[in-house]
């Protein structure tokens, strides 16, 4: 069967472009410049008698227009300063309360970016109109229509300011932050297909061939070193496949997006060794390394963010059980979706069906362990958290048809039950946790029986 990788780093580029405070404001400033060019043409047509505007558009003398524009520009600059201060305070609170890795969610928020951009664009428009006032062939040129557009922009700015205050008040609430992280991960898995090839039931069983190739590459292949340290953010599998196919080689990457790479350590291995130089040049362009992780090809990052919030909530300094419960709820919802779609393939093929790239990927088992292990360890002797985790596992298992996934979930439930028996002192609480464990075990037994019957 032929598999061709159409993977790109388009998601990574979109993520980088969205996670900044300059792109949207820059686009709005360009829009303001274009608006000024259009309104200036109207004013010039009126000045030369080509068009006639209603009397109420008249903005007064040149001095009056200048005063209006200066007052509006100064007021908008003040609002921009306040807006910037509120944003910085929000980012500071987010870093302290949610963890520094949560800042990404606030920086990439479209509401904040649009608010900053709208105020900056209005200020730029006012300055441009102010510069347009001056002497002309028929006396002083006053762009009355453009000045009236400033009044419209001020009304828009007031509406945006009210929206921004409401938006920030909602945005900083923990349940909203947790839900937004879960939505980003769901969007990554659903609407935006991951740039990772997913295995299908029709795939051939090539595990033995892959294992043999990995052994050969490790024993006699050439090593490619990491050009710089940082987190592996994205891999262009399509570029690697083309390079390996052209060199009739196989590339093995023991790291996946989300792993930290140490500079000058092993990044990949190539067999035969003669192809190493050619693959090295392509690999420098085919992988992206940076100081932070992102969701481009790393669903574990979204899971880790939710777990981090839960662990912080369970710390003695915070002691916020309900926030941890909310995180467990969303983790359960996320794993239900992952169970249906997350089956990453370890190998990528060229057009002839030959294996060209072998790479490590985060497995469903690893995602389940990331979701429950640290929270279980932090919630020892906390029956409420133990029960909620078992309820989440039950909900996931009810939507699971894969026996391997069910086994992973059952292993996690067993560890939670063991923590219950070892740490919960009150018998009533132990029994309550055990009832939920029995419900998970019952579903697992039914699923195992149905698989046995099918075999």
DRENLO-193763 format. One line per 3 residues: their letters; for each residue x, y, z of C-alpha. Coordinates in nm, 4 decimals. Layout:
A = X/Y/Z | ...
% end
This chain:
XXX = 0.0000/0.0000/0.0000 | 0.1268/0.3446/-0.0897 | 0.1528/0.6199/0.1672
XXX = 0.2597/0.9706/0.0748 | 0.3172/1.2286/0.3450 | 0.1588/1.5629/0.2758
XXX = 0.2760/1.7071/0.6044 | 0.3832/2.0685/0.6301 | 0.4730/2.3162/0.9009
XXX = 0.1719/2.5304/0.8124 | 0.0228/2.4763/1.1578 | 0.3479/2.5804/1.3198
XXX = 0.3570/2.8975/1.1094 | -0.0043/2.9781/1.1969 | 0.0732/2.9242/1.5633
XXX = 0.3770/3.1542/1.5510 | 0.1844/3.4247/1.3648 | -0.1032/3.4083/1.6077
XXX = 0.1061/3.4086/1.9260 | 0.2268/3.7687/1.9066 | 0.1078/4.1239/1.9661
XXX = 0.2282/4.2763/1.6377 | 0.0559/4.0971/1.3487 | -0.3083/4.2002/1.4045
XXX = -0.2237/4.5625/1.5054 | 0.0013/4.5894/1.1974 | -0.2806/4.4713/0.9721
XXX = -0.5210/4.7205/1.1303 | -0.2698/5.0031/1.0853 | -0.2411/4.9144/0.7163
XXX = -0.6208/4.9172/0.6979 | -0.6202/5.2630/0.8591 | -0.3712/5.3869/0.5994
XXX = -0.5896/5.2475/0.3204 | -0.8979/5.4120/0.4770 | -0.7149/5.7444/0.4933
XXX = -0.6166/5.7169/0.1277 | -0.9813/5.6576/0.0329 | -1.1277/5.9365/0.2454
XXX = -0.8550/6.1768/0.1327 | -0.9578/6.1190/-0.2290 | -1.3165/6.2060/-0.1349
XXX = -1.1998/6.5236/0.0398 | -0.9903/6.6244/-0.2610 | -1.2887/6.5718/-0.4908
XXX = -1.4966/6.7946/-0.2633 | -1.2194/7.0554/-0.2503 | -1.2073/7.0730/-0.6301
XXX = -1.5868/7.0873/-0.6597 | -1.6304/6.7408/-0.8088 | -1.8389/6.6199/-0.5131
XXX = -2.0679/6.7917/-0.2662 | -2.1058/6.6779/0.0952 | -2.3997/6.7517/0.3307
XXX = -2.3661/7.0595/0.5471 | -2.3382/6.8571/0.8677 | -2.0084/6.7071/0.7436
XXX = -1.8427/7.0501/0.7746 | -1.5687/7.0246/1.0418 | -1.5023/7.3954/1.0792
XXX = -1.1797/7.5820/1.0106 | -0.8330/7.4323/0.9833 | -0.7504/7.5284/1.3431
XXX = -1.0710/7.3674/1.4691 | -0.9976/7.0481/1.2796 | -0.6425/7.0411/1.4189
XXX = -0.7684/7.0824/1.7742 | -1.0194/6.8019/1.7276 | -0.7602/6.5668/1.5815
XXX = -0.4984/6.6500/1.8456 | -0.7500/6.5940/2.1264 | -0.8653/6.2624/1.9833
XXX = -0.5088/6.1402/1.9198 | -0.4017/6.2359/2.2738 | -0.7050/6.0635/2.4252
XXX = -0.6471/5.7497/2.2199 | -0.2798/5.7403/2.3256 | -0.3920/5.7590/2.6882
XXX = -0.6350/5.4725/2.6347 | -0.3608/5.2710/2.4626 | -0.1418/5.3200/2.7702
XXX = -0.4219/5.2049/3.0007 | -0.4973/4.9114/2.7719 | -0.1323/4.8113/2.7698
XXX = -0.1137/4.8368/3.1493 | -0.4243/4.6200/3.1926 | -0.2765/4.3636/2.9530
XXX = 0.0538/4.3519/3.1419 | -0.1275/4.3114/3.4741 | -0.3330/4.0288/3.3226
XXX = -0.0210/3.8538/3.1945 | 0.1465/3.8931/3.5344 | -0.1531/3.7438/3.7156
XXX = -0.1739/3.4626/3.4622 | 0.1937/3.3787/3.5059 | 0.1593/3.3740/3.8848
XXX = -0.1714/3.1908/3.9106 | -0.1702/2.9584/3.6108 | 0.2015/2.9148/3.5404
XXX = 0.4334/3.0809/3.2872 | 0.3353/2.8370/3.0124 | -0.0198/2.9749/3.0224
XXX = 0.0974/3.3156/2.8939 | 0.0825/3.1779/2.5418 | -0.2970/3.1526/2.5669
XXX = -0.3309/3.5165/2.6691 | -0.0846/3.6491/2.4103 | -0.2573/3.4637/2.1276
XXX = -0.6021/3.5888/2.2318 | -0.7650/3.7593/1.9344 | -0.9764/3.9925/2.1505
XXX = -0.6717/4.1546/2.3107 | -0.4882/4.1796/1.9791 | -0.7871/4.3383/1.8047
XXX = -0.8340/4.5879/2.0875 | -0.4720/4.7030/2.0762 | -0.4826/4.7171/1.6981
XXX = -0.8045/4.9200/1.6860 | -0.6713/5.1913/1.9166 | -0.3342/5.2101/1.7412
XXX = -0.5014/5.2234/1.3987 | -0.7289/5.5086/1.5125 | -0.4315/5.7053/1.6418
XXX = -0.2422/5.6537/1.3148 | -0.5462/5.7650/1.1150 | -0.5760/6.0834/1.3244
XXX = -0.2095/6.1676/1.2641 | -0.2430/6.1141/0.8893 | -0.5510/6.3365/0.8695
XXX = -0.3737/6.5997/1.0798 | -0.0786/6.6015/0.8383 | -0.3172/6.6414/0.5426
XXX = -0.4404/6.9805/0.6673 | -0.2440/7.2583/0.5015 | -0.2244/7.5183/0.2278
XXX = -0.3443/7.4288/-0.1209 | -0.4095/7.6012/-0.4522 | -0.7546/7.7298/-0.3482
XXX = -0.6746/7.8177/0.0107 | -0.6312/7.5981/0.3197 | -0.7224/7.2347/0.2594
XXX = -0.9346/7.0851/0.5394 | -1.0339/6.7165/0.4929 | -1.3822/6.7511/0.6422
XXX = -1.4961/6.4017/0.5446 | -1.1844/6.2431/0.6975 | -1.2369/6.4391/1.0206
XXX = -1.5920/6.3062/1.0442 | -1.4608/5.9535/0.9951 | -1.2491/6.0149/1.3060
XXX = -1.5712/6.0666/1.5041 | -1.6970/5.7299/1.3757 | -1.3709/5.5631/1.4734
XXX = -1.3975/5.7116/1.8231 | -1.7420/5.5529/1.8637 | -1.5974/5.2203/1.7471
XXX = -1.3116/5.2588/1.9962 | -1.5580/5.3150/2.2813 | -1.7432/4.9960/2.1890
XXX = -1.4129/4.8076/2.1652 | -1.3039/4.9421/2.5050 | -1.6240/4.8162/2.6694
XXX = -1.5773/4.4810/2.4960 | -1.2142/4.4653/2.6134 | -1.3020/4.5244/2.9788
XXX = -1.5689/4.2540/2.9623 | -1.3359/4.0222/2.7717 | -1.0507/4.0561/3.0216
XXX = -1.2875/3.9994/3.3147 | -1.3994/3.6725/3.1549 | -1.0606/3.5716/3.0189
XXX = -0.8844/3.5750/3.3538 | -1.1284/3.3306/3.5154 | -0.9783/2.9874/3.5648
XXX = -1.2665/2.7831/3.4189 | -1.2450/2.9891/3.1002 | -0.8668/2.9403/3.0793
XXX = -0.9027/2.5647/3.1266 | -1.1818/2.5395/2.8692 | -0.9863/2.7472/2.6157
XXX = -0.6841/2.5168/2.6443 | -0.9070/2.2135/2.5920 | -1.0750/2.3825/2.2930
XXX = -0.7377/2.4563/2.1333 | -0.6422/2.0909/2.1627 | -0.9792/1.9763/2.0281
XXX = -0.9481/2.2161/1.7338 | -0.6015/2.0807/1.6647 | -0.7302/1.7244/1.6592
XXX = -1.0459/1.8004/1.4633 | -1.0699/2.1018/1.2376 | -0.6970/2.1305/1.1803
XXX = -0.5744/1.7840/1.1032 | -0.2460/1.7052/1.2769 | 0.0639/1.7171/1.0559
XXX = 0.1304/1.3579/1.1569 | 0.0272/1.0492/0.9624 | -0.2330/0.8433/1.1429
XXX = -0.2358/0.4655/1.1134 | -0.5490/0.3020/0.9711 | -0.6868/-0.0533/0.9954
XXX = -0.5785/-0.1092/0.6338 | -0.2121/-0.0453/0.7107 | 0.0164/-0.3486/0.6693
XXX = 0.1781/-0.4942/0.9795 | 0.5335/-0.3770/0.9219 | 0.6442/-0.3644/1.2865
XXX = 0.9104/-0.6323/1.2332 | 1.0531/-0.4533/0.9289 | 1.0587/-0.1230/1.1189
XXX = 1.2316/-0.2843/1.4196 | 1.4936/-0.4433/1.1914 | 1.5580/-0.1113/1.0166
XXX = 1.5960/0.0699/1.3497 | 1.8461/-0.1912/1.4693 | 2.0442/-0.1565/1.1454
XXX = 2.0458/0.2230/1.1636 | 2.1539/0.2231/1.5282 | 2.4357/-0.0234/1.4667
XXX = 2.5756/0.0961/1.1318 | 2.4049/0.4243/1.0435 | 2.5510/0.7755/1.0511
XXX = 2.4431/1.0153/1.3248 | 2.3173/1.3672/1.2536 | 2.3761/1.6132/1.5362
XXX = 2.1401/1.8806/1.6635 | 2.2352/2.2231/1.5219 | 2.0981/2.4120/1.8243
XXX = 1.9358/2.3386/2.1566 | 1.5677/2.3905/2.2296 | 1.2290/2.2249/2.1979
XXX = 1.1561/2.0428/1.8755 | 0.8446/2.2287/1.7547 | 0.7699/2.0831/1.4118
XXX = 0.9025/1.8419/1.1511 | 0.8457/1.8629/0.7760 | 0.7983/1.4959/0.7084
XXX = 0.7280/1.5554/0.3383 | 1.0676/1.7195/0.2887 | 1.2444/1.4405/0.4764
XXX = 1.0682/1.1759/0.2686 | 1.1717/1.3400/-0.0578 | 1.5314/1.3767/0.0574
XXX = 1.5528/1.0178/0.1814 | 1.3907/0.8835/-0.1349 | 1.6316/1.0773/-0.3578
XXX = 1.9264/0.9394/-0.1618 | 1.7714/0.5892/-0.1320 | 1.8123/0.6147/0.2449
XXX = 1.6146/0.5690/0.5655 | 1.6026/0.8369/0.8368 | 1.5378/0.7482/1.2001
XXX = 1.4374/1.0259/1.4410 | 1.4252/0.9160/1.8060 | 1.2715/1.2480/1.9099
XXX = 0.9235/1.3880/1.8522 | 0.7850/1.7423/1.8567 | 0.7762/1.8515/2.2202
XXX = 1.1043/1.6848/2.3184 | 1.3974/1.8996/2.4280 | 1.7069/1.8739/2.2091
XXX = 2.0514/1.9267/2.3543 | 2.2812/2.1119/2.1185 | 2.5302/1.8886/1.9336
XXX = 2.3585/1.5722/2.0568 | 2.1906/1.3126/1.8355 | 1.9002/1.4471/1.6315
XXX = 1.8614/1.1662/1.3782 | 2.0413/0.8706/1.2239 | 2.0720/0.7780/0.8555
XXX = 2.1315/0.4548/0.6737 | 2.3321/0.4060/0.4573 | 2.5957/0.6362/0.6122
XXX = 2.6927/0.7747/0.2691 | 2.3638/0.9666/0.2548 | 2.4248/1.1520/0.5814
XXX = 2.5645/1.4730/0.4293 | 2.2718/1.5131/0.1911 | 2.0120/1.4366/0.4595
XXX = 2.1830/1.6714/0.7075 | 2.1401/1.9699/0.4748 | 1.7711/1.8924/0.4249
XXX = 1.7054/1.8152/0.7912 | 1.8207/2.1625/0.8943 | 1.5312/2.3026/0.6909
XXX = 1.2874/2.0231/0.7737 | 1.2790/2.0723/1.1501 | 1.1977/2.3731/1.3662
XXX = 1.3547/2.4160/1.7094 | 1.2601/2.6943/1.9486 | 1.2617/2.8008/2.3139
XXX = 0.9022/2.6928/2.3861 | 0.6623/2.4138/2.3025 | 0.3456/2.4620/2.0995
XXX = 0.0508/2.2630/1.9695 | 0.1689/2.2478/1.6080 | 0.2508/1.8751/1.6248
XXX = 0.2515/1.8192/2.0010 | -0.0863/1.7286/2.1564 | 0.0937/1.6376/2.4791
XXX = 0.1566/2.0097/2.5303 | -0.2155/2.0783/2.5660 | -0.2522/1.7910/2.8117
XXX = 0.0505/1.9099/3.0115 | -0.0977/2.2598/3.0414 | -0.4179/2.1256/3.1984
XXX = -0.2194/1.8997/3.4307 | 0.0021/2.1906/3.5370 | -0.2996/2.3981/3.6380
XXX = -0.4402/2.1043/3.8336 | -0.1126/2.0428/4.0192 | -0.0790/2.4106/4.1070
XXX = -0.4355/2.4067/4.2374 | -0.3553/2.1062/4.4587 | -0.0430/2.2624/4.6080
XXX = -0.0627/2.3546/4.9802 | -0.0165/2.7221/4.8912 | -0.3300/2.7277/4.6747
XXX = -0.5425/2.4314/4.7909 | -0.8107/2.4810/4.5245 | -0.9788/2.1438/4.4829
XXX = -1.2514/2.2633/4.2490 | -1.0021/2.3917/3.9916 | -0.8327/2.0520/3.9909
XXX = -1.1731/1.8847/3.9439 | -1.2402/2.1116/3.6464 | -0.9076/2.0145/3.4914
XXX = -0.9874/1.6449/3.5328 | -1.3255/1.6978/3.3644 | -1.1669/1.8608/3.0594
XXX = -0.8875/1.6036/3.0480 | -1.1517/1.3323/3.0352 | -1.3316/1.5124/2.7535
XXX = -1.0045/1.5528/2.5621 | -0.9061/1.1875/2.6011 | -1.2483/1.0815/2.4714
XXX = -1.1706/1.2682/2.1496 | -0.8124/1.1432/2.1385 | -0.9313/0.7837/2.1679
XXX = -1.1072/0.8161/1.8311 | -0.8373/0.9898/1.6273 | -0.4944/0.9556/1.7846
XXX = -0.3221/0.6556/1.6217 | 0.0139/0.7969/1.5040 | 0.2087/0.5802/1.2612
XXX = 0.5788/0.5192/1.3300 | 0.6831/0.5083/0.9625 | 0.6422/0.7252/0.6527
XXX = 0.6626/0.5897/0.2981 | 0.7615/0.7311/-0.0399 | 0.5717/0.6877/-0.3652
XXX = 0.7160/0.3419/-0.4212 | 0.5961/0.2170/-0.0817 | 0.9471/0.2039/0.0690
XXX = 0.9976/0.3139/0.4290 | 1.1884/0.6425/0.4310 | 1.1312/0.8031/0.7720
XXX = 1.0904/0.6308/1.1091 | 1.0046/0.8598/1.3979 | 0.8967/0.8492/1.7574
XXX = 0.5480/0.9812/1.8365 | 0.3589/1.0343/2.1591 | 0.1275/0.7365/2.2041
XXX = -0.2224/0.7218/2.3440 | -0.0829/0.5333/2.6442 | 0.1610/0.8152/2.7110
XXX = -0.1161/1.0762/2.6835 | -0.3314/0.8845/2.9330 | -0.0401/0.8571/3.1740
XXX = 0.0361/1.2281/3.1380 | -0.3271/1.3070/3.2126 | -0.3648/1.1046/3.5315
XXX = -0.0294/1.0107/3.6875 | 0.0838/1.3481/3.8241 | -0.2653/1.4443/3.9403
XXX = -0.3052/1.1064/4.1128 | 0.0290/1.1526/4.2860 | -0.0672/1.5041/4.3988
XXX = -0.4179/1.4037/4.5104 | -0.3222/1.1276/4.7505 | -0.5694/1.1103/5.0413
XXX = -0.8149/1.3309/4.8491 | -1.1219/1.1156/4.7759 | -1.2928/1.3866/4.5681
XXX = -1.0082/1.3895/4.3156 | -0.9744/1.0117/4.3134 | -1.3467/0.9712/4.2447
XXX = -1.3465/1.2342/3.9704 | -1.0519/1.0690/3.7960 | -1.2283/0.7330/3.8018
XXX = -1.5439/0.8936/3.6646 | -1.3380/1.0446/3.3818 | -1.1779/0.7069/3.3067
XXX = -1.5223/0.5465/3.3022 | -1.6488/0.8049/3.0511 | -1.3454/0.7493/2.8283
XXX = -1.3708/0.3710/2.8426 | -1.7387/0.3847/2.7463 | -1.6311/0.5410/2.4157
XXX = -1.3356/0.3104/2.3611 | -1.3444/0.0048/2.1369 | -0.9693/-0.0580/2.1233
XXX = -0.8665/-0.3256/2.3788 | -0.5167/-0.1760/2.4107 | -0.6604/0.1642/2.5009
XXX = -0.8989/-0.0004/2.7468 | -0.6084/-0.1826/2.9102 | -0.4178/0.1453/2.9555
XXX = -0.7228/0.3057/3.1157 | -0.7746/0.0056/3.3429 | -0.4131/0.0229/3.4577
XXX = -0.4645/0.3874/3.5563 | -0.7876/0.3003/3.7390 | -0.6077/0.0246/3.9286
XXX = -0.3360/0.2646/4.0445 | -0.5996/0.5125/4.1603 | -0.7763/0.2380/4.3560
XXX = -0.4444/0.1372/4.5109 | -0.3848/0.4986/4.6163 | -0.7354/0.4988/4.7622
XXX = -0.6698/0.1910/4.9773 | -0.3311/0.3191/5.0932 | -0.4060/0.6857/5.1642
XXX = -0.7775/0.7375/5.2393 | -0.8444/0.6754/5.6070 | -1.2186/0.7255/5.6268
XXX = -1.4005/0.4033/5.5357 | -1.7029/0.5859/5.3881 | -1.4739/0.7708/5.1444
XXX = -1.2827/0.4536/5.0557 | -1.6076/0.2767/4.9720 | -1.7240/0.5683/4.7558
XXX = -1.4015/0.5589/4.5567 | -1.4171/0.1796/4.5297 | -1.7700/0.1921/4.3855
XXX = -1.6436/0.4049/4.0994 | -1.3511/0.1708/4.0472 | -1.5897/-0.1232/4.0272
XXX = -1.7898/0.0615/3.7606 | -1.4735/0.1041/3.5516 | -1.3788/-0.2618/3.6027
XXX = -1.7274/-0.3709/3.4946 | -1.7025/-0.1791/3.1657 | -1.3531/-0.3173/3.1058
XXX = -1.4747/-0.6734/3.1657 | -1.7614/-0.6288/2.9164 | -1.5248/-0.4882/2.6572
XXX = -1.2774/-0.7746/2.7090 | -1.5575/-1.0301/2.6743 | -1.6828/-0.8736/2.3520
XXX = -1.3301/-0.8761/2.2066 | -1.2863/-1.2411/2.3064 | -1.6151/-1.3346/2.1412
XX = -1.5182/-1.1505/1.8234 | -1.1898/-1.3431/1.8094
% end
